[in-house]
C-alpha cells in the first residue's frame, strides 16, 4: 500500500470522528498550495493521496471545532482550536504514510504511522 491516509479520533466521545473536513496542501515555492479537501468517513478515516504521492513538505488542516459543534459539545467563543494544522515531510514516495489525529476541543495529538515498503 502506497499513499497518505488519516484517521481522526474523537477523544470526547471515544470514537472515530465522522465528517471532519480535512484540507491537504503541499509546499510549493514557499507557500502551501491546496491539493484536495476530503471529509472523514463514518469511522473517522480518509484517504488523501494514493499512487500520486510525491516527496515533499505537506500540511493537513483538520477542522475540529466545526466537528465538535455539530456533535453538540459546548465550545467557548472563540474556540481554543478552530483548526489543527499538521506539517510534515514525505521523504520516500514508496511508503505508506498515515497521519492520525486524536482530538478534543482543548487538546490534540498526532504521530507518524504507516507501513514499510514491500520487501522490508
Backbone as a printed PyTorch tensor [residue, N CA C, xyz], in Angstrom:
tensor([[[  0.8420,  -1.1770,   0.0000],
         [  0.0000,   0.0000,   0.0000],
         [  0.8900,   1.2430,   0.0000]],

        [[  0.6600,   2.1290,  -0.9400],
         [  1.3940,   3.3810,  -1.0350],
         [  0.3850,   4.5130,  -0.9450]],

        [[  0.7480,   5.5880,  -0.2620],
         [ -0.1490,   6.7350,  -0.2090],
         [ -0.1200,   7.4300,   1.1240]],

        [[ -1.1340,   8.2710,   1.3250],
         [ -1.2590,   9.0760,   2.5350],
         [ -2.6910,   8.9640,   3.0230]],

        [[ -2.8330,   8.5650,   4.2890],
         [ -4.1510,   8.4410,   4.9020],
         [ -4.1590,   9.1590,   6.2400]],

        [[ -5.3740,   9.3480,   6.7660],
         [ -5.5300,   9.9340,   8.0870],
         [ -6.6660,   9.2350,   8.8050]],

        [[ -6.7240,   9.4390,  10.1030],
         [ -7.7870,   8.9040,  10.9520],
         [ -7.9720,   9.9040,  12.0730]],

        [[ -9.1640,  10.4800,  12.1840],
         [ -9.4400,  11.4410,  13.2480],
         [-10.2140,  10.7170,  14.3380]],

        [[ -9.6600,  10.7530,  15.5330],
         [-10.2720,  10.1110,  16.6940],
         [-10.7990,  11.1710,  17.6450]],

        [[-12.0580,  11.0570,  18.0150],
         [-12.7560,  11.9800,  18.9020],
         [-12.5070,  11.5190,  20.3310]],

        [[-11.6910,  12.2620,  21.0890],
         [-11.3560,  11.8920,  22.4570],
         [-12.4770,  12.1940,  23.4370]],

        [[-13.4580,  13.0050,  23.0500],
         [-14.6010,  13.3060,  23.9120],
         [-15.5660,  12.1260,  23.9290]],

        [[-15.8620,  11.5910,  22.7390],
         [-16.8520,  10.5270,  22.6130],
         [-16.2280,   9.1400,  22.4810]],

        [[-14.9060,   9.0650,  22.3630],
         [-14.2280,   7.7770,  22.2850],
         [-14.5250,   6.9950,  21.0250]],

        [[-14.5350,   7.6970,  19.8840],
         [-14.8630,   7.0370,  18.6140],
         [-14.2020,   7.7750,  17.4580]],

        [[-14.2470,   7.1620,  16.2760],
         [-13.8040,   7.8450,  15.0710],
         [-14.6920,   9.0500,  14.8100]],

        [[-14.1130,  10.1180,  14.3060],
         [-14.8300,  11.3760,  14.0760],
         [-15.3040,  11.4410,  12.6300]],

        [[-16.5860,  11.2660,  12.4110],
         [-17.1650,  11.2680,  11.0660],
         [-17.4320,  12.6890,  10.5880]],

        [[-17.1190,  12.9410,   9.3190],
         [-17.4690,  14.2150,   8.7050],
         [-16.5330,  15.3720,   8.9870]],

        [[-15.3350,  15.0980,   9.4850],
         [-14.3640,  16.1690,   9.7170],
         [-13.7960,  16.6120,   8.3650]],

        [[-13.8120,  17.9270,   8.1070],
         [-13.1860,  18.4470,   6.8850],
         [-11.6720,  18.3980,   7.0660]],

        [[-10.9860,  17.8690,   6.0510],
         [ -9.5370,  17.7180,   6.0720],
         [ -8.9980,  18.3400,   4.7930]],

        [[ -8.1870,  19.3820,   4.9260],
         [ -7.5910,  20.0700,   3.7810],
         [ -6.1230,  19.6710,   3.6720]],

        [[ -5.7270,  19.2090,   2.4990],
         [ -4.3450,  18.8080,   2.2460],
         [ -3.6930,  19.7950,   1.2940]],

        [[ -2.4750,  20.2450,   1.6540],
         [ -1.7000,  21.1580,   0.8090],
         [ -0.2610,  20.6650,   0.7290]],

        [[  0.4620,  21.1440,  -0.2970],
         [  1.8810,  20.8360,  -0.4580],
         [  2.6520,  22.1420,  -0.5460]],

        [[  3.8380,  22.1750,   0.0410],
         [  4.6920,  23.3670,  -0.0210],
         [  5.2190,  23.5120,  -1.4380]],

        [[  4.9710,  24.6560,  -2.0360],
         [  5.3260,  24.9030,  -3.4330],
         [  5.7730,  26.3600,  -3.5520]],

        [[  7.0580,  26.5880,  -3.7800],
         [  7.5610,  27.9510,  -3.9220],
         [  7.4220,  28.7890,  -2.6640]],

        [[  7.5330,  28.1600,  -1.4990],
         [  7.4630,  28.8850,  -0.2340],
         [  6.0580,  29.0760,   0.3120]],

        [[  5.0380,  28.5760,  -0.4030],
         [  3.6520,  28.7030,   0.0410],
         [  2.9620,  27.3480,  -0.0740]],

        [[  1.9930,  27.1130,   0.7950],
         [  1.2410,  25.8670,   0.7220],
         [  0.1540,  25.9870,  -0.3320]],

        [[  0.2110,  25.0860,  -1.3150],
         [ -0.7440,  25.0470,  -2.4200],
         [ -1.7620,  23.9410,  -2.1400]],

        [[ -3.0530,  24.2750,  -2.1160],
         [ -4.0740,  23.2640,  -1.8350],
         [ -4.0610,  22.1420,  -2.8730]],

        [[ -4.1760,  20.9070,  -2.3890],
         [ -4.2640,  19.7370,  -3.2610],
         [ -5.6710,  19.1680,  -3.2970]],

        [[ -6.2700,  19.0260,  -2.1040],
         [ -7.6320,  18.4960,  -2.0580],
         [ -8.2320,  18.6700,  -0.6760]],

        [[ -9.5450,  18.5940,  -0.6530],
         [-10.3130,  18.6030,   0.5850],
         [-11.1730,  17.3520,   0.6040]],

        [[-11.1420,  16.6460,   1.7280],
         [-11.9720,  15.4590,   1.9150],
         [-12.6700,  15.5780,   3.2640]],

        [[-13.6230,  14.7030,   3.4930],
         [-14.2780,  14.5840,   4.7940],
         [-14.1090,  13.1440,   5.2710]],

        [[-13.8750,  12.9910,   6.5630],
         [-13.6920,  11.6470,   7.1010],
         [-14.9830,  10.8450,   6.9800]],

        [[-14.8160,   9.5450,   6.7720],
         [-15.9570,   8.6310,   6.6970],
         [-16.5270,   8.3860,   8.0940]],

        [[-17.5240,   7.5450,   8.1760],
         [-18.2010,   7.2330,   9.4450],
         [-17.2310,   6.7590,  10.5190]],

        [[-16.1720,   6.0490,  10.1160],
         [-15.1910,   5.5330,  11.0770],
         [-14.0660,   6.5250,  11.3770]],

        [[-14.1360,   7.7330,  10.8130],
         [-13.1180,   8.7510,  11.0540],
         [-11.9160,   8.6910,  10.1340]],

        [[-11.9230,   7.7850,   9.1760],
         [-10.7740,   7.6050,   8.2820],
         [-10.9890,   8.3030,   6.9460]],

        [[ -9.8620,   8.6420,   6.2840],
         [ -9.9220,   9.2400,   4.9490],
         [ -8.6210,   8.9810,   4.2100]],

        [[ -8.7310,   8.7800,   2.9030],
         [ -7.5680,   8.6580,   2.0310],
         [ -7.2930,  10.0350,   1.4360]],

        [[ -6.0350,  10.4490,   1.4830],
         [ -5.6520,  11.7650,   0.9660],
         [ -4.8900,  11.6720,  -0.3480]],

        [[ -3.9630,  10.7380,  -0.4540],
         [ -3.1850,  10.5290,  -1.6770],
         [ -3.0000,   9.0380,  -1.8850]],

        [[ -2.9290,   8.6340,  -3.1390],
         [ -2.6380,   7.2470,  -3.4870],
         [ -1.2950,   7.1780,  -4.1760]],

        [[ -1.2850,   6.5550,  -5.3340],
         [ -0.0490,   6.3820,  -6.1040],
         [  0.5820,   7.7180,  -6.5140]],

        [[ -0.1950,   8.8040,  -6.5020],
         [  0.3400,  10.1120,  -6.9070],
         [  1.1550,  10.7840,  -5.7980]],

        [[  1.3360,  10.1120,  -4.6760],
         [  2.1310,  10.6670,  -3.5760],
         [  3.5320,  11.0180,  -4.0890]],

        [[  4.0750,  12.1220,  -3.6230],
         [  5.3920,  12.5880,  -4.0650],
         [  6.1990,  13.0720,  -2.8670]],

        [[  7.5030,  13.0560,  -3.0140],
         [  8.3850,  13.6110,  -1.9920],
         [  8.0830,  15.0950,  -1.8610]],

        [[  8.0160,  15.5770,  -0.6230],
         [  7.7650,  16.9900,  -0.4120],
         [  7.3100,  17.2760,   1.0060]],

        [[  7.0250,  18.5460,   1.2540],
         [  6.5250,  19.0050,   2.5430],
         [  5.0430,  19.2800,   2.4000]],

        [[  4.2610,  18.7260,   3.3250],
         [  2.8120,  18.7730,   3.2630],
         [  2.2280,  19.4180,   4.5170]],

        [[  0.9750,  19.8230,   4.3940],
         [  0.2200,  20.3160,   5.5390],
         [ -1.1920,  19.7380,   5.4500]],

        [[ -1.6480,  19.1870,   6.5590],
         [ -3.0430,  18.7800,   6.7000],
         [ -3.6610,  19.7230,   7.7230]],

        [[ -4.8250,  20.2810,   7.3940],
         [ -5.5620,  21.1250,   8.3360],
         [ -6.8840,  20.4290,   8.6490]],

        [[ -7.0790,  20.1300,   9.9210],
         [ -8.2770,  19.4450,  10.3970],
         [ -9.2390,  20.4780,  10.9940]],

        [[-10.4740,  20.5160,  10.5300],
         [-11.4870,  21.4650,  11.0250],
         [-12.1840,  20.8600,  12.2510]],

        [[-11.5030,  20.8890,  13.3850],
         [-12.0050,  20.2010,  14.5780],
         [-13.1450,  20.9360,  15.2720]],

        [[-13.1170,  22.2530,  15.3400],
         [-14.1720,  22.9780,  16.0580],
         [-15.5330,  22.7840,  15.3920]],

        [[-15.5880,  22.8330,  14.0750],
         [-16.8580,  22.5910,  13.3730],
         [-17.4040,  21.2090,  13.7200]],

        [[-16.5320,  20.2270,  13.7440],
         [-16.9490,  18.8650,  14.0790],
         [-17.5600,  18.8140,  15.4800]],

        [[-16.8490,  19.3640,  16.4770],
         [-17.3470,  19.2890,  17.8490],
         [-18.6300,  20.1050,  18.0340]],

        [[-18.7440,  21.2150,  17.3440],
         [-20.0080,  21.9760,  17.4020],
         [-21.1670,  21.1220,  16.8840]],

        [[-20.9520,  20.4490,  15.7440],
         [-22.0120,  19.5860,  15.1800],
         [-22.3850,  18.4630,  16.1310]],

        [[-21.4270,  18.0100,  16.9370],
         [-21.7010,  16.9450,  17.9070],
         [-22.3450,  17.4710,  19.1840]],

        [[-22.5370,  18.7890,  19.2860],
         [-23.2020,  19.3620,  20.4500],
         [-22.3080,  19.6070,  21.6450]],

        [[-20.9930,  19.5810,  21.4360],
         [-20.0500,  19.8500,  22.5250],
         [-20.0450,  21.3540,  22.7940]],

        [[-20.1760,  21.7430,  24.0670],
         [-20.1280,  23.1620,  24.4410],
         [-18.7390,  23.7000,  24.1200]],

        [[-18.7050,  24.7390,  23.2960],
         [-17.4400,  25.3160,  22.8410],
         [-17.3710,  26.7750,  23.2690]],

        [[-16.2040,  27.2330,  23.7130],
         [-16.0590,  28.6590,  24.0090],
         [-16.0560,  29.4580,  22.7070]],

        [[-16.2640,  30.7540,  22.8240],
         [-16.2380,  31.6300,  21.6490],
         [-15.2380,  32.7400,  21.9060]],

        [[-14.1030,  32.7650,  21.2480],
         [-13.7030,  31.8500,  20.1860],
         [-13.2720,  30.5010,  20.7520]],

        [[-13.3010,  29.4780,  19.8930],
         [-12.8730,  28.1400,  20.3100],
         [-11.3620,  28.1430,  20.5450]],

        [[-10.9130,  27.2370,  21.3970],
         [ -9.4880,  27.1340,  21.6920],
         [ -8.7190,  26.6930,  20.4500]],

        [[ -9.2070,  25.6560,  19.7670],
         [ -8.6560,  25.2160,  18.4820],
         [ -9.7840,  25.2640,  17.4680]],

        [[ -9.7240,  26.1580,  16.5220],
         [-10.6930,  26.1510,  15.4230],
         [-10.2790,  25.0840,  14.4120]],

        [[ -9.0010,  25.1180,  14.0630],
         [ -8.4190,  24.1400,  13.1460],
         [ -7.0820,  23.6830,  13.7060]],

        [[ -6.7110,  22.4680,  13.3550],
         [ -5.4160,  21.9220,  13.7670],
         [ -4.5710,  21.6950,  12.5150]],

        [[ -3.4920,  22.4830,  12.3340],
         [ -2.5890,  22.2500,  11.2050],
         [ -1.4720,  21.2860,  11.6050]],

        [[ -1.1840,  20.3470,  10.7340],
         [ -0.0830,  19.4070,  10.9630],
         [  0.8020,  19.4560,   9.7280]],

        [[  2.0600,  19.8650,   9.9200],
         [  3.0280,  19.9390,   8.8140],
         [  4.0310,  18.8100,   8.9640]],

        [[  4.3640,  18.1740,   7.8360],
         [  5.2400,  17.0060,   7.8680],
         [  5.8740,  16.8260,   6.4970]],

        [[  6.9190,  16.0280,   6.4470],
         [  7.6050,  15.7530,   5.1980],
         [  7.4570,  14.3030,   4.7750]],

        [[  7.3870,  14.1050,   3.4760],
         [  7.3980,  12.7640,   2.8910],
         [  8.7290,  12.6290,   2.1610]],

        [[  9.5710,  11.7320,   2.6700],
         [ 10.9120,  11.5600,   2.1250],
         [ 11.0170,  10.3520,   1.2000]],

        [[ 10.0450,   9.4580,   1.2380],
         [ 10.0940,   8.2350,   0.4310],
         [  8.6960,   7.9690,  -0.1150]],

        [[  8.4840,   8.2270,  -1.3790],
         [  7.1660,   8.0760,  -2.0030],
         [  6.7890,   6.6100,  -2.2210]],

        [[  7.6610,   5.6680,  -1.8330],
         [  7.3320,   4.2400,  -1.9250],
         [  6.6570,   3.7310,  -0.6650]],

        [[  6.5110,   4.5900,   0.3100],
         [  5.9480,   4.1840,   1.5990],
         [  4.5070,   4.6510,   1.7450]],

        [[  3.8340,   4.0100,   2.6800],
         [  2.5150,   4.4620,   3.0940],
         [  2.7000,   5.3450,   4.3230]],

        [[  2.1450,   6.5420,   4.2900],
         [  2.1920,   7.4660,   5.4210],
         [  0.7890,   7.5920,   5.9900]],

        [[  0.6950,   7.5170,   7.3070],
         [ -0.5820,   7.6380,   7.9910],
         [ -0.4080,   8.7170,   9.0530]],

        [[ -1.2440,   9.7510,   9.0110],
         [ -1.1410,  10.8750,   9.9490],
         [ -2.4580,  10.9580,  10.7200]],

        [[ -2.5560,  10.2330,  11.8500],
         [ -3.7800,  10.2840,  12.6340],
         [ -3.8120,  11.5050,  13.5500]],

        [[ -5.0140,  11.8900,  13.9400],
         [ -5.1990,  12.9940,  14.8770],
         [ -6.1520,  12.5210,  15.9580]],

        [[ -5.7420,  12.6460,  17.2080],
         [ -6.6000,  12.3910,  18.3610],
         [ -6.9230,  13.7650,  18.9230]],

        [[ -8.2180,  14.1050,  19.0120],
         [ -8.5650,  15.4940,  19.3340],
         [ -9.7450,  15.6060,  20.2890]],

        [[ -9.7290,  16.6830,  21.0400],
         [-10.8560,  17.1790,  21.8120],
         [-10.8720,  18.6840,  21.5550]],

        [[-11.8380,  19.4190,  22.0850],
         [-11.8160,  20.8760,  21.8730],
         [-10.6280,  21.5730,  22.5440]],

        [[ -9.8950,  20.8530,  23.4220],
         [ -8.8440,  21.5030,  24.2040],
         [ -7.4660,  20.8910,  24.0430]],

        [[ -7.3520,  19.8070,  23.3020],
         [ -6.0510,  19.1680,  23.1360],
         [ -6.0450,  18.3400,  21.8500]],

        [[ -4.8550,  18.0520,  21.3550],
         [ -4.7210,  17.1240,  20.2380],
         [ -3.3510,  16.4670,  20.2750]],

        [[ -3.2530,  15.3400,  19.5930],
         [ -2.0030,  14.6120,  19.4830],
         [ -1.9630,  13.9610,  18.1090]],

        [[ -0.7700,  13.8290,  17.5700],
         [ -0.5960,  13.1720,  16.2820],
         [  0.7310,  12.4290,  16.2860]],

        [[  0.9210,  11.5710,  15.3110],
         [  2.1780,  10.8420,  15.1630],
         [  2.2570,  10.3280,  13.7410]],

        [[  3.4120,   9.8020,  13.3540],
         [  3.6010,   9.2490,  12.0220],
         [  3.3530,   7.7470,  12.1000]],

        [[  2.3440,   7.3040,  11.3800],
         [  2.0730,   5.8800,  11.2600],
         [  2.3780,   5.4560,   9.8360]],

        [[  2.0730,   4.2490,   9.5010],
         [  2.2530,   3.7840,   8.1320],
         [  2.9480,   2.4550,   8.0770]],

        [[  3.0600,   1.9380,   6.8950],
         [  3.6630,   0.6390,   6.6580],
         [  4.9550,   0.7850,   5.8750]],

        [[  5.9380,  -0.0950,   6.1280],
         [  7.1760,  -0.0250,   5.3220],
         [  6.9030,  -0.4960,   3.8980]],

        [[  7.7770,  -0.1290,   2.9510],
         [  7.5940,  -0.6280,   1.5930],
         [  7.6990,  -2.1520,   1.5650]],

        [[  7.0990,  -2.7550,   0.5800],
         [  7.1310,  -4.2080,   0.4670],
         [  8.5780,  -4.6860,   0.3400]],

        [[  8.8730,  -5.7930,   0.9910],
         [ 10.2140,  -6.3430,   0.9330],
         [ 11.0740,  -5.9740,   2.1250]],

        [[ 10.6050,  -5.0670,   2.9770],
         [ 11.3960,  -4.7130,   4.1650],
         [ 10.9010,  -5.4570,   5.3700]]])
